[in-house]
C-alpha cells in the first residue's frame, strides 16, 4: 500500500491532487476531452501520451494537498485566476505585448482582492511544485499565505503575451529553474496557456520595473497590469 503524505498547507492527510494547468484553462483551450476528442501530454522530451479526460492523473501533481485546502479553502483564488485568464483569452482586440490591462472590469468587486487571489493561486501551484520536486525552498511561508490570506513577500508575477504561433494550442508548465549561492536562493518558472503566460519569480529582492519587464506584486495596488513580450529575460538583484 502506498504511503500517504500530509498536505503541505495545513498538515492534514493529503488526499487530493491539484491540476498542473487549471482545469478551466484546459477546457477553454481544448474543449471536451474524451475518447473522441483527444488531448496529448509530453513530459520533457519523452513521447506524447494520450490523456483520457480532464480528471486524469496525468494532468495533476501527486497527492500533496487535502481536499479542504485544494477545494473550499482555495476556491476563491482559483476563481480569481479564472476571471483574469478568461479575459486575457477572449479579449477583443486580441492581447499583444505592451498592452495595459485595466483590472476594474475584470474584478468589479475589488481589484486588490481579485489580484491577491491571482497571486495566491500561483502560490498554491508553486508550493505543489516545490513539494513534488523537493526544491530547496521552505513552503511554510507559502502555507501561511494561503491559510491567512496574505501575499508572499518574495513571489512576483510577470504577465506576458505570446506571439509565437507554436503556443496557440499548447498549455505548458515549465520546470522550476533554481539558482542558489550560499544562503541566497532564487527561482523562476512559467505557466503558459496559449496566447499568454505568467512568469513566476521567487527572490529576496528584484530590480525595479523597466520598459521590457514588469514584475507585479499585490502590494503595488496598481489598477492595471502591463503585458510584456514573451521571451524577455527576467533579472533578479
Backbone as CSV, one residue per row, in Angstrom:
resi,resn,N_x,N_y,N_z,CA_x,CA_y,CA_z,C_x,C_y,C_z
1,UNK,0.847,-1.191,0.000,0.000,0.000,0.000,0.886,1.246,0.000
2,UNK,0.532,2.209,-0.839,1.331,3.430,-0.947,1.248,4.248,0.331
3,UNK,2.345,4.879,0.684,2.383,5.726,1.863,1.683,7.050,1.583
4,UNK,0.802,7.456,2.488,0.084,8.712,2.324,0.902,9.857,2.909
5,UNK,0.959,10.953,2.198,1.674,12.131,2.668,0.724,13.081,3.383
6,UNK,1.286,14.179,3.881,0.480,15.200,4.519,0.365,16.419,3.624
7,UNK,-0.746,17.112,3.736,-0.983,18.331,2.981,0.063,19.361,3.380
8,UNK,0.750,19.925,2.396,1.817,20.871,2.714,1.276,22.205,3.221
9,UNK,-0.018,22.449,3.037,-0.614,23.698,3.518,-1.015,23.598,4.986
10,UNK,-1.812,22.580,5.331,-2.358,22.521,6.698,-1.878,21.327,7.516
11,UNK,-1.240,20.359,6.875,-0.727,19.204,7.605,-1.677,18.032,7.706
12,UNK,-2.911,18.173,7.220,-3.860,17.068,7.246,-3.459,16.001,6.230
13,UNK,-4.167,14.888,6.234,-3.888,13.817,5.294,-4.045,14.321,3.862
14,UNK,-3.049,14.088,3.032,-3.090,14.558,1.644,-3.880,13.564,0.797
15,UNK,-5.116,13.915,0.511,-5.989,13.022,-0.260,-6.509,13.688,-1.531
16,UNK,-5.806,14.725,-2.009,-6.245,15.459,-3.190,-5.042,15.901,-4.014
17,UNK,-5.242,15.958,-5.337,-4.160,16.358,-6.251,-4.612,17.549,-7.086
18,UNK,-3.799,18.590,-7.135,-4.109,19.801,-7.892,-3.723,19.632,-9.359
19,UNK,-4.527,20.213,-10.255,-4.170,20.237,-11.671,-2.908,21.072,-11.895
20,UNK,-2.009,20.588,-12.723,-0.824,21.377,-13.069,-1.222,22.604,-13.881
21,UNK,-2.137,22.416,-14.817,-2.756,23.500,-15.558,-4.210,23.554,-15.119
22,UNK,-4.703,24.737,-14.770,-6.067,24.879,-14.269,-7.065,24.207,-15.217
23,UNK,-7.982,23.445,-14.652,-8.959,22.710,-15.459,-9.749,23.644,-16.369
24,UNK,-10.091,24.832,-15.889,-10.845,25.782,-16.709,-10.017,26.264,-17.898
25,UNK,-8.691,26.387,-17.733,-7.823,26.754,-18.850,-7.792,25.645,-19.896
26,UNK,-7.719,24.400,-19.430,-7.701,23.267,-20.359,-9.001,23.206,-21.147
27,UNK,-10.134,23.388,-20.455,-11.425,23.349,-21.151,-11.544,24.484,-22.154
28,UNK,-11.099,25.675,-21.769,-11.203,26.831,-22.671,-10.358,26.638,-23.924
29,UNK,-9.209,26.020,-23.774,-8.303,25.848,-24.905,-8.658,24.661,-25.783
30,UNK,-9.080,23.546,-25.159,-9.226,22.296,-25.901,-10.648,21.756,-25.950
31,UNK,-11.571,22.374,-25.228,-12.942,21.902,-25.234,-13.094,20.577,-24.510
32,UNK,-14.049,19.772,-24.957,-14.333,18.489,-24.326,-13.212,17.499,-24.593
33,UNK,-12.814,16.771,-23.560,-11.752,15.772,-23.695,-12.328,14.398,-23.357
34,UNK,-12.357,13.513,-24.330,-12.799,12.135,-24.124,-12.169,11.277,-25.211
35,UNK,-12.679,10.051,-25.388,-12.079,9.145,-26.369,-12.186,9.672,-27.793
36,UNK,-13.184,10.515,-28.037,-13.379,11.067,-29.381,-12.714,12.433,-29.559
37,UNK,-12.280,13.036,-28.459,-11.633,14.347,-28.500,-10.372,14.261,-27.634
38,UNK,-9.289,13.870,-28.250,-8.080,13.507,-27.509,-7.227,14.721,-27.142
39,UNK,-6.528,14.568,-26.038,-5.518,15.520,-25.607,-4.248,14.721,-25.361
40,UNK,-3.108,15.300,-25.737,-1.851,14.591,-25.570,-0.925,15.380,-24.657
41,UNK,-0.198,14.644,-23.838,0.714,15.237,-22.869,2.123,14.738,-23.139
42,UNK,3.105,15.646,-22.948,4.501,15.229,-23.049,5.278,15.841,-21.895
43,UNK,6.098,15.037,-21.246,6.963,15.498,-20.159,8.385,15.536,-20.684
44,UNK,8.997,16.731,-20.642,10.353,16.926,-21.158,10.414,16.441,-22.611
45,UNK,11.347,15.547,-22.923,11.493,15.068,-24.303,10.965,13.652,-24.500
46,UNK,10.108,13.220,-23.586,9.534,11.892,-23.707,8.466,11.872,-24.800
47,UNK,7.973,10.679,-25.113,6.947,10.536,-26.139,5.626,11.130,-25.663
48,UNK,4.812,11.565,-26.606,3.473,12.044,-26.281,2.627,10.875,-25.774
49,UNK,1.778,11.159,-24.780,0.863,10.145,-24.275,-0.552,10.700,-24.233
50,UNK,-1.506,9.852,-24.547,-2.902,10.267,-24.606,-3.457,10.507,-23.199
51,UNK,-4.264,11.543,-23.059,-4.948,11.845,-21.805,-6.420,11.526,-21.979
52,UNK,-6.964,10.699,-21.089,-8.327,10.202,-21.257,-9.394,11.245,-20.967
53,UNK,-9.130,12.139,-20.024,-10.146,13.114,-19.645,-9.582,14.179,-18.734
54,UNK,-10.398,15.184,-18.446,-9.951,16.335,-17.667,-9.536,15.941,-16.245
55,UNK,-10.055,14.838,-15.721,-9.743,14.420,-14.363,-8.576,13.443,-14.305
56,UNK,-7.937,13.207,-15.429,-6.821,12.261,-15.481,-5.689,12.677,-14.547
57,UNK,-5.104,11.700,-13.877,-3.964,11.972,-13.000,-2.750,12.464,-13.779
58,UNK,-2.750,12.244,-15.095,-1.644,12.715,-15.928,-1.613,14.239,-16.002
59,UNK,-2.716,14.886,-15.656,-2.788,16.345,-15.679,-2.598,16.963,-14.296
60,UNK,-2.278,16.118,-13.306,-2.223,16.588,-11.932,-0.872,16.328,-11.282
61,UNK,-0.614,17.086,-10.211,0.506,16.772,-9.341,0.163,15.501,-8.568
62,UNK,1.120,14.974,-7.837,0.820,13.882,-6.924,-0.052,14.414,-5.789
63,UNK,-0.626,13.534,-5.013,-1.491,13.968,-3.908,-0.641,14.584,-2.800
64,UNK,-0.630,15.916,-2.750,0.125,16.592,-1.686,-0.700,17.697,-1.028
65,UNK,-2.024,17.659,-1.265,-2.969,18.570,-0.626,-4.121,17.771,-0.034
66,UNK,-4.796,18.346,0.947,-6.034,17.748,1.429,-7.195,18.336,0.622
67,UNK,-8.337,17.690,0.657,-9.481,18.145,-0.136,-9.956,19.527,0.291
68,UNK,-9.909,19.822,1.593,-10.358,21.139,2.048,-9.471,22.241,1.486
69,UNK,-8.153,22.046,1.542,-7.244,23.082,1.043,-7.330,23.212,-0.471
70,UNK,-7.470,22.097,-1.166,-7.487,22.135,-2.620,-8.823,22.614,-3.179
71,UNK,-9.868,22.533,-2.378,-11.192,22.918,-2.859,-11.708,24.167,-2.142
72,UNK,-12.365,23.992,-1.009,-13.047,25.123,-0.370,-12.089,26.234,0.057
73,UNK,-10.917,25.888,0.587,-10.017,26.914,1.102,-9.453,27.802,-0.011
74,UNK,-9.177,27.223,-1.156,-8.533,27.980,-2.235,-9.443,28.199,-3.442
75,UNK,-10.708,27.874,-3.317,-11.621,28.031,-4.454,-11.710,29.479,-4.925
76,UNK,-11.732,30.417,-3.987,-11.831,31.829,-4.345,-10.596,32.269,-5.130
77,UNK,-9.439,31.700,-4.836,-8.217,32.027,-5.572,-8.285,31.463,-6.985
78,UNK,-8.795,30.242,-7.099,-8.977,29.636,-8.417,-9.906,30.488,-9.277
79,UNK,-10.977,30.981,-8.669,-11.959,31.789,-9.399,-11.348,33.113,-9.857
80,UNK,-10.492,33.690,-9.029,-9.833,34.943,-9.410,-8.979,34.730,-10.653
81,UNK,-8.193,33.657,-10.654,-7.381,33.377,-11.831,-8.254,33.094,-13.051
82,UNK,-9.343,32.356,-12.852,-10.236,32.030,-13.965,-10.788,33.295,-14.617
83,UNK,-11.121,34.303,-13.799,-11.639,35.566,-14.344,-10.584,36.274,-15.189
84,UNK,-9.353,36.369,-14.665,-8.294,37.040,-15.404,-7.921,36.257,-16.659
85,UNK,-7.807,34.953,-16.523,-7.453,34.106,-17.652,-8.495,34.200,-18.768
86,UNK,-9.766,34.163,-18.400,-10.841,34.249,-19.390,-10.793,35.574,-20.126
87,UNK,-10.556,36.648,-19.393,-10.491,37.967,-20.022,-9.336,38.030,-21.025
88,UNK,-8.160,37.574,-20.615,-6.997,37.632,-21.497,-7.194,36.764,-22.739
89,UNK,-7.857,35.636,-22.582,-8.043,34.720,-23.710,-9.032,35.258,-24.740
90,UNK,-10.090,35.896,-24.271,-11.171,36.273,-25.181,-11.260,37.777,-25.438
91,UNK,-10.302,38.553,-24.967,-10.399,39.995,-25.168,-10.416,40.356,-26.657
92,UNK,-11.220,41.329,-26.982,-11.309,41.860,-28.340,-11.041,43.361,-28.294
93,UNK,-9.946,43.849,-28.898,-8.997,43.113,-29.752,-8.093,42.175,-28.957
94,UNK,-7.465,41.241,-29.665,-6.596,40.274,-29.017,-5.431,40.977,-28.315
95,UNK,-5.009,40.377,-27.218,-3.915,40.963,-26.438,-2.608,40.927,-27.231
96,UNK,-1.736,41.877,-26.907,-0.407,41.920,-27.512,0.552,42.543,-26.503
97,UNK,1.834,42.313,-26.717,2.850,42.881,-25.836,2.738,44.394,-25.815
98,UNK,2.850,44.963,-24.616,2.747,46.403,-24.439,1.384,46.866,-23.979
99,UNK,0.379,46.010,-24.091,-0.969,46.389,-23.662,-1.016,46.610,-22.152
100,UNK,-1.775,47.622,-21.744,-2.091,47.822,-20.337,-3.496,47.274,-20.099
101,UNK,-3.601,46.290,-19.241,-4.887,45.653,-18.954,-5.472,46.269,-17.696
102,UNK,-6.531,47.042,-17.877,-7.197,47.656,-16.727,-8.039,46.598,-16.019
103,UNK,-7.911,46.554,-14.706,-8.442,45.443,-13.920,-9.837,45.672,-13.360
104,UNK,-10.338,46.894,-13.441,-11.628,47.199,-12.812,-12.781,46.423,-13.448
105,UNK,-12.720,46.191,-14.766,-13.794,45.448,-15.418,-13.698,43.955,-15.158
106,UNK,-12.510,43.473,-14.819,-12.321,42.049,-14.517,-12.735,41.747,-13.090
107,UNK,-12.419,42.666,-12.188,-12.729,42.485,-10.763,-13.562,43.661,-10.261
108,UNK,-14.834,43.735,-10.651,-15.670,44.866,-10.230,-15.913,44.911,-8.726
109,UNK,-15.725,43.771,-8.049,-15.925,43.725,-6.597,-14.671,44.118,-5.817
110,UNK,-13.614,44.477,-6.522,-12.392,44.903,-5.843,-11.146,44.367,-6.518
111,UNK,-10.316,45.270,-7.029,-9.095,44.861,-7.713,-8.108,44.207,-6.752
112,UNK,-7.928,44.795,-5.579,-6.949,44.269,-4.623,-7.282,42.834,-4.230
113,UNK,-8.553,42.605,-3.924,-8.983,41.263,-3.529,-8.823,40.285,-4.680
114,UNK,-9.230,40.691,-5.876,-9.154,39.805,-7.028,-7.729,39.444,-7.405
115,UNK,-6.844,40.444,-7.418,-5.466,40.179,-7.813,-4.677,39.463,-6.715
116,UNK,-5.046,39.672,-5.450,-4.453,38.869,-4.390,-4.822,37.402,-4.614
117,UNK,-6.049,37.158,-5.051,-6.472,35.793,-5.363,-5.638,35.187,-6.476
118,UNK,-5.330,35.977,-7.509,-4.464,35.503,-8.591,-3.087,35.131,-8.036
119,UNK,-2.533,36.006,-7.213,-1.231,35.758,-6.572,-1.278,34.454,-5.773
120,UNK,-2.328,34.257,-4.988,-2.419,33.069,-4.134,-2.681,31.802,-4.947
121,UNK,-3.323,31.931,-6.096,-3.479,30.781,-6.985,-2.099,30.262,-7.399
122,UNK,-1.202,31.174,-7.763,0.139,30.744,-8.154,1.000,30.355,-6.967
123,UNK,0.692,30.868,-5.788,1.361,30.396,-4.577,1.034,28.918,-4.348
124,UNK,-0.223,28.538,-4.578,-0.599,27.134,-4.415,0.130,26.250,-5.427
125,UNK,0.138,26.647,-6.701,0.844,25.859,-7.707,2.337,25.773,-7.394
126,UNK,2.911,26.901,-6.988,4.341,26.939,-6.663,4.645,25.980,-5.510
127,UNK,3.816,26.007,-4.474,4.015,25.107,-3.342,3.945,23.650,-3.745
128,UNK,3.008,23.323,-4.654,2.891,21.946,-5.141,4.146,21.545,-5.916
129,UNK,4.677,22.460,-6.725,5.910,22.190,-7.465,7.086,21.966,-6.522
130,UNK,7.190,22.822,-5.502,8.277,22.693,-4.525,8.205,21.354,-3.814
131,UNK,6.994,21.002,-3.360,6.805,19.762,-2.612,7.086,18.545,-3.480
132,UNK,6.570,18.547,-4.701,6.696,17.378,-5.571,8.126,17.162,-6.047
133,UNK,8.848,18.248,-6.291,10.190,18.137,-6.856,11.306,18.338,-5.835
134,UNK,10.934,18.435,-4.562,11.898,18.595,-3.470,12.854,19.763,-3.738
135,UNK,12.259,20.871,-4.138,13.026,22.086,-4.388,13.404,22.713,-3.043
136,UNK,14.621,23.204,-2.881,15.082,23.692,-1.570,14.540,25.074,-1.203
137,UNK,13.225,25.201,-1.224,12.545,26.410,-0.766,11.531,25.996,0.283
138,UNK,11.531,26.666,1.422,10.625,26.329,2.516,9.194,26.717,2.149
139,UNK,8.271,25.763,2.244,6.864,26.037,1.909,6.067,26.583,3.093
140,UNK,6.695,26.763,4.250,5.939,27.227,5.421,5.310,28.596,5.181
141,UNK,6.080,29.520,4.583,5.538,30.847,4.309,4.457,30.780,3.232
142,UNK,4.616,29.895,2.260,3.596,29.680,1.237,2.289,29.234,1.896
143,UNK,2.406,28.291,2.834,1.230,27.792,3.536,0.559,28.892,4.362
144,UNK,1.348,29.697,5.047,0.793,30.783,5.855,0.008,31.773,4.991
145,UNK,0.540,32.057,3.813,-0.139,32.986,2.912,-1.541,32.492,2.566
146,UNK,-1.652,31.216,2.262,-2.954,30.642,1.900,-3.864,30.550,3.122
147,UNK,-3.322,30.135,4.244,-4.143,29.971,5.449,-4.670,31.306,5.975
148,UNK,-3.878,32.375,5.830,-4.248,33.664,6.409,-4.607,34.720,5.369
149,UNK,-4.519,34.377,4.095,-4.971,35.281,3.044,-4.106,36.508,2.835
150,UNK,-2.786,36.350,2.870,-1.905,37.487,2.589,-0.879,37.086,1.548
151,UNK,-0.222,38.066,0.948,0.718,37.806,-0.136,2.063,37.331,0.387
152,UNK,2.780,36.618,-0.473,4.137,36.190,-0.145,5.091,37.321,-0.523
153,UNK,5.926,37.775,0.397,6.782,38.935,0.113,7.833,38.679,-0.957
154,UNK,8.128,37.421,-1.258,9.224,37.101,-2.174,8.758,36.508,-3.505
155,UNK,7.455,36.515,-3.766,6.946,35.939,-5.016,6.334,37.045,-5.870
156,UNK,6.841,37.176,-7.083,6.417,38.212,-8.023,5.910,37.555,-9.311
157,UNK,5.009,38.239,-9.990,4.460,37.737,-11.247,4.758,38.714,-12.374
158,UNK,4.976,38.166,-13.555,5.092,38.969,-14.760,4.124,38.387,-15.781
159,UNK,3.348,39.241,-16.441,2.309,38.820,-17.377,2.819,39.034,-18.805
160,UNK,2.728,38.004,-19.635,3.355,38.011,-20.948,2.360,37.674,-22.053
161,UNK,2.521,38.323,-23.183,1.766,37.984,-24.387,2.652,37.133,-25.281
162,UNK,2.158,35.974,-25.711,2.940,35.041,-26.515,2.549,35.173,-27.980
163,UNK,3.419,35.750,-28.768,3.144,35.915,-30.191,3.548,34.688,-30.997
164,UNK,4.248,33.745,-30.374,4.704,32.531,-31.042,3.515,31.635,-31.368
165,UNK,3.297,31.363,-32.650,2.160,30.558,-33.090,2.214,29.133,-32.540
166,UNK,3.407,28.668,-32.196,3.544,27.300,-31.689,2.833,27.097,-30.358
167,UNK,2.569,28.193,-29.636,1.943,28.071,-28.323,0.420,28.198,-28.367
168,UNK,-0.135,28.505,-29.525,-1.568,28.767,-29.601,-2.415,27.595,-29.128
169,UNK,-1.941,26.375,-29.366,-2.685,25.185,-28.958,-1.884,24.362,-27.960
170,UNK,-1.146,25.050,-27.092,-0.372,24.353,-26.079,-0.616,24.954,-24.701
171,UNK,-0.604,24.088,-23.709,-0.628,24.504,-22.309,0.612,23.904,-21.657
172,UNK,1.439,24.750,-21.064,2.759,24.302,-20.594,3.014,24.811,-19.185
173,UNK,3.558,23.946,-18.352,4.114,24.382,-17.078,5.582,23.958,-17.101
174,UNK,6.474,24.926,-16.941,7.905,24.638,-17.081,8.483,24.112,-15.766
175,UNK,9.633,23.458,-15.833,10.343,23.115,-14.594,10.739,24.393,-13.859
176,UNK,10.992,24.276,-12.569,11.443,25.409,-11.769,12.957,25.534,-11.906
177,UNK,13.394,26.689,-12.371,14.823,26.967,-12.519,15.318,27.611,-11.220
178,UNK,16.188,26.937,-10.510,16.644,27.383,-9.188,18.098,27.841,-9.259
179,UNK,18.358,28.990,-8.650,19.729,29.490,-8.508,20.027,29.627,-7.015
180,UNK,21.109,29.014,-6.576,21.451,29.052,-5.156,22.931,29.337,-4.984
181,UNK,23.233,30.305,-4.141,24.615,30.648,-3.818,24.671,30.960,-2.330
182,UNK,25.255,30.060,-1.579,25.259,30.225,-0.129,23.849,30.166,0.414
183,UNK,23.474,31.164,1.203,22.119,31.210,1.749,21.126,31.872,0.796
184,UNK,21.631,32.464,-0.267,20.750,33.133,-1.226,20.164,32.122,-2.201
185,UNK,18.871,32.220,-2.434,18.219,31.337,-3.381,17.163,32.127,-4.164
186,UNK,17.095,31.882,-5.438,16.042,32.450,-6.269,15.538,31.346,-7.184
187,UNK,14.336,31.525,-7.694,13.737,30.508,-8.554,12.764,31.170,-9.520
188,UNK,12.545,30.500,-10.650,11.661,31.047,-11.677,11.053,29.903,-12.480
189,UNK,9.775,30.025,-12.812,9.113,29.055,-13.686,7.991,29.757,-14.436
190,UNK,7.422,29.098,-15.432,6.401,29.736,-16.257,5.171,28.855,-16.414
191,UNK,4.039,29.530,-16.512,2.734,28.907,-16.737,2.237,29.493,-18.054
192,UNK,2.178,28.668,-19.097,1.863,29.145,-20.440,0.568,28.506,-20.930
193,UNK,-0.393,29.328,-21.315,-1.660,28.811,-21.826,-2.045,29.579,-23.089
194,UNK,-1.571,29.072,-24.222,-1.942,29.672,-25.491,-1.331,31.034,-25.719
195,UNK,-2.176,32.051,-25.763,-1.743,33.390,-26.166,-1.096,34.205,-25.046
196,UNK,-1.044,33.667,-23.849,-0.429,34.414,-22.745,0.263,33.474,-21.773
197,UNK,1.119,34.059,-20.956,1.898,33.279,-20.000,2.119,34.103,-18.742
198,UNK,2.377,33.402,-17.654,2.731,34.039,-16.388,4.116,33.554,-16.002
199,UNK,4.997,34.497,-15.732,6.329,34.171,-15.234,6.313,34.372,-13.721
200,UNK,6.639,33.332,-12.981,6.584,33.379,-11.518,8.015,33.401,-10.984
201,UNK,8.322,34.405,-10.198,9.689,34.626,-9.711,9.707,34.601,-8.183
202,UNK,10.628,33.834,-7.625,10.876,33.838,-6.183,12.250,34.446,-5.954
203,UNK,12.303,35.542,-5.211,13.582,36.207,-4.966,13.486,37.086,-3.738
204,UNK,14.621,37.270,-3.071,14.664,38.143,-1.903,14.402,39.586,-2.278
205,UNK,14.843,39.967,-3.472,14.593,41.309,-3.978,14.645,41.251,-5.495
206,UNK,14.047,42.223,-6.139,14.067,42.283,-7.602,14.384,43.701,-8.034
207,UNK,14.886,43.843,-9.236,15.161,45.159,-9.777,13.859,45.886,-10.081
208,UNK,13.937,47.185,-10.105,12.758,47.993,-10.413,12.246,47.657,-11.806
209,UNK,10.937,47.878,-12.013,10.346,47.628,-13.320,11.028,48.469,-14.392
210,UNK,11.250,47.847,-15.520,11.833,48.533,-16.656,10.860,48.453,-17.817
211,UNK,11.242,49.037,-18.931,10.332,49.067,-20.072,10.002,47.655,-20.559
212,UNK,10.998,46.733,-20.522,10.798,45.400,-21.078,10.148,44.435,-20.102
213,UNK,10.360,44.636,-18.823,9.929,43.666,-17.815,9.206,44.374,-16.679
214,UNK,7.996,43.941,-16.407,7.203,44.497,-15.306,6.894,43.384,-14.316
215,UNK,7.539,43.430,-13.172,7.276,42.460,-12.118,6.205,43.013,-11.195
216,UNK,5.153,42.242,-11.005,3.992,42.701,-10.241,3.915,41.979,-8.893
217,UNK,3.473,42.725,-7.879,3.244,42.155,-6.549,1.980,42.790,-5.982
218,UNK,1.181,42.061,-5.202,-0.071,42.621,-4.667,0.086,43.910,-3.883
219,UNK,1.238,44.142,-3.303,1.426,45.361,-2.509,1.534,46.616,-3.365
220,UNK,1.619,46.466,-4.698,1.723,47.635,-5.561,0.384,48.356,-5.729
221,UNK,-0.717,47.655,-5.547,-2.059,48.247,-5.642,-2.309,48.933,-6.984
222,UNK,-1.713,48.418,-8.057,-1.929,49.005,-9.371,-3.330,48.691,-9.879
223,UNK,-3.869,49.589,-10.697,-5.181,49.378,-11.295,-5.085,48.715,-12.664
224,UNK,-3.872,48.403,-13.081,-3.680,47.731,-14.364,-2.417,46.882,-14.300
225,UNK,-2.300,45.956,-15.237,-1.074,45.196,-15.423,-0.583,45.440,-16.847
226,UNK,0.715,45.335,-17.053,1.317,45.528,-18.367,1.729,44.169,-18.916
227,UNK,1.403,43.909,-20.177,1.800,42.663,-20.818,3.172,42.826,-21.470
228,UNK,4.131,42.059,-20.997,5.453,42.057,-21.598,5.493,41.066,-22.762
229,UNK,6.561,41.159,-23.542,6.709,40.245,-24.674,7.304,38.936,-24.197
230,UNK,6.672,37.842,-24.577,7.177,36.524,-24.218,8.584,36.331,-24.771
231,UNK,9.509,35.871,-23.910,10.865,35.663,-24.347,11.857,36.589,-23.688
232,UNK,11.346,37.709,-23.090,12.251,38.610,-22.382,12.747,37.934,-21.103
233,UNK,14.008,38.120,-20.810,14.580,37.530,-19.600,14.282,38.412,-18.398
234,UNK,14.098,37.769,-17.250,13.913,38.483,-16.004,15.191,38.378,-15.190
235,UNK,15.563,39.483,-14.544,16.824,39.511,-13.799,16.546,39.844,-12.330
236,UNK,17.043,39.009,-11.451,16.939,39.271,-10.020,18.132,40.113,-9.588
237,UNK,17.994,40.816,-8.487,19.131,41.567,-7.970,19.552,41.008,-6.632
